[in-house]
Amino acid sequence: MALTFYYGSGSPFAWKVWLALEHKGIAYDLKLLSFDKGDTKAPAFRAINPRGLVPTIVDDGFALWESGVILEYLEEKYPQKPLLPKETKARATVRRLATEINDYVKEASNALAELVLYGDKPATKEELADAHKKMLDALAPFEAAFVGPYLAGELSIADFTMFPFVRMLKRIEDRKPGQGLPDDRLPPKLRAWKGAIETLPYYEKTTPPHWKK
């Protein structure tokens, strides 16, 4: 029985799970839910995940949500093409990076998106400059500690956790030119890293559908 993957277009948390499913070659049935239509709040979905959030998976009748936990579950049940190193300290480093991304990069990326895309009034130059600085400050430690070719060396859950938040910066720039952070403003190592992720064979498939329009 194929795993069922409940997804919402543009959710960075759902995107990282989709990247992992594709990387590992796990068979899945994609269920695209519409935020605008309230699909995640519908009783049928709430019966699966009472919090009404994506991503959610159902694997052989077992429902699971929270993206970080889903990645750990996939890593344990489907060990092919691992996204965690074998060595204990290296595994801890990848988990630390993923936690730091959720604590700092997510906050800065979401704040910029909220300011530019969802604010009640246009952002001022001062607000934009402050939001850009906070985003670049959040990325700076990852640039300084970059191992290559990916964040911690081999491709890992840290990369899939980081990428959607970094890719959002260009999405903001595409929609509001001059207000996001185009690739040429990213730190050089992370700019090359972003390009490497975008050459993965499943990148285009997993790009949020509404971003392609």
N, C-alpha and C positions, 0 to 999 in steps of 0.2 A: 504494500500500500504506500503510495507516494505521500510525502509530507505535504501538508497544506500551509501555505505562507500567506498571511493576511498583511497587506501592504497599503500604505497611503502615499501618493505621489508627492515628493518633496520632503518627506520626513527623513532627517538625517539618521535617525535611529533605525528605521526600516531599511534605509539604503545600505547601511553597513552589514545588516543580516543578509540582504540580497547578494551583496558582493561575496560574502562567505559561502553562501549556498552555491553560487556559480563556481567559485574557486575550487570548492571541494567536489564538484560534480554530483551533488545530491539531487535526486529527482524530486521535484516539487510541483504542486498545483498552485499557481499564483492567483490570489483573490484580491483584486484591486478595489479598495474601498474609497468612496468619495467623502472628503471632509465636508464639502459644501452641501451635499445631500444628507448629511447626518448619518451616513452608514455606520460609523463607529459607535454611534449611540443607539442603534437599532436593537430591539430586544434579542433578535437572533444572534447578533455578535456579542451582546452583553452576556448571553448565556455561555459563551465560550470564554470571554475575558470580561469579568464584571467591571473592570476599570474602563473599558471601552477605549483602549489605546492600541496603536500599532507601534512596532511589529508584534504579531502574535503568531505562533506556529501551533499546529496540531500534528503530532507525529505518532502514528499508530494509536490514536485515541487519547494521547497525552497532550494536553494544552499547556502552553508555556508562553509567558511574556516577560518583559524587561530585556532589552536588547543585549546587554552585557552577559546576562545569564544564558540567553539563547546561544550566544557565541560559545560560551564554555560548554554548554550541552552538546552543540554540534561537534565541538572539538573532541569530546569524550566518546560520543556515539559513532561519529564518522571520522576516524583518525587519519584517513587518507589526505594527502597534501596538507600537512599540519600548519596551523597558524599560531602555534605556541612552540617555543624551543623545548628541547628535551632537558637541557641542563637547568638545575633549580634556580640559580641566580639569574640566568637569562630569562627564564619564564617570569620570575618576579619583576624584572626590569620591564618586560612588555606589559605586564599587568599594571605596573606603576604608571607607565606612559599613558595607557588607556584611561586610568583614573584621573591623571592630570589633565588630559584632553577634556574629559567630561566636566572637570572642575573649573578650568580656566579658558580653554579655547572655545568651548560651547557657549559660555557666558558672553564672551566678547563678540563672537560671530552672531549670536542671537540678538545682542544689543544693537549691533549695526543694522541688521535686517529690520528690526523693530523701528529703529529711527528713520530709516530711508524708505522702507516699503510699506510700513503699516502705521506710521505716525499720523496724527490728526492734522499736522501742518508741516510744510517743508522744513527740513533741517537747516539750521544756520551753519555758516562756515566754521564757527567755533565748535559747535556740536559735532560736526563731521570730523574735524581735526582731532578732537578728543576721542571719538569712537575709533578712528583709524589708528591712533596711537595705542589705545588699549588693545586693539587686535594685534598689532605688530609686537607689542610688549608680551602678549600671551604666546606668540609664536617664537619669540627670541630664544627661550631655553631649549626648544626642540631643534632650532637651527644650530645652537652651540653644541648640543650633544649628538647631533646627527651622525650615524654610523655609515650608512650607505650599503647597498643601493636604496634600502628602505630605512625607516626611522631607527630600528634597532638591529639592522643587518638584513636578515631574511624577512620576506613578507610576513606580516603578523596581524593579529587583531588590532594592534595599535594603529596600523596604517588604515585599516578599514574604519576605525573609529574616528580618526582625524580627517580623512579625505572629504566627507560630505560637508563638514564645517568650512574647510578651506575652499572647496568648490563653490559654496554659497557666495563667497566674496565676488567671484566673477559673475554669478547670477545677478547679484545686486548691481554690479557695474553694467551688465547688459540691459537691465531694465531702467536704470537711472544713471546714464553715463556721467562720469566724473564724481560719482558719490560712493561707488564701491571701491574695491581694491583689485585692479587688474593684475594679471600675472607678473608684469614687469615691476610691480611694487612689492612682491613677495621677497623674502630673503632668498639669496641665490640657491642654496642647497635645497630648500623647500620648494622653490620654483621647479628645479630639475626633478625633485621627488614627485610633485604633482603631475608633471609630464609623464613620468614613468608609470604612475597609476593609470593615466589615461591611455596608455598603450596596451594595457591588459586586454585580452580578447573579449572579456565580458563587460568592459566599461560601458560601451555604447548601449548594450542591452539593458543595463541597470540604471542608466541615466533617467531621472524622473520624467515620465511621459510628457507632462505639461511644459517641461523646460525645452522640449524639442520643437514646440510650435512657434 
